[in-house]
Amino acid sequence: MANKDNMKLTLTQINQLIILRNFATLCLKGLKHITASKQITEQWHKGQGVHFAYQIWALAHHYQKFEQLPVETQGNGGSHSLFNDEAVQRAARTYLTGLHIGDVTPKDF
């Protein structure tokens, strides 16, 4: 059994677990994985269609294979932006300091 520190779940993880439970229940009732995914899509996001159904199936497949939820990569500071590169920051600063005030707009930059 996991300790209390490992039991802190985000709302997203709780939603994923609920979706997995619903998916497993529908599959145990005899529905195929695509049909089960589509039914859950209708319950959670009417009109989202095939893309969300595929995400549900992929989540279930990952959980079945690894016995855990996928690692969250959103919001952990791992974004790749050119402005994170110090050389780009230096070049932009050099360019902007060489201009007269009002000569550049965000669109021109």
Buried (B, 14 or more C-beta within 10 A) or exposed (E): EEEEEEEEEEEEEEEBBEBBEBBBEBBEEEBEBEEBBBBBBBEBEEEEEEEBBBBBBEBBEBBEEEEEBEEEEEEEEEEEEEEEEEEEEEEEEEEEEEEEEEEEEEEEE
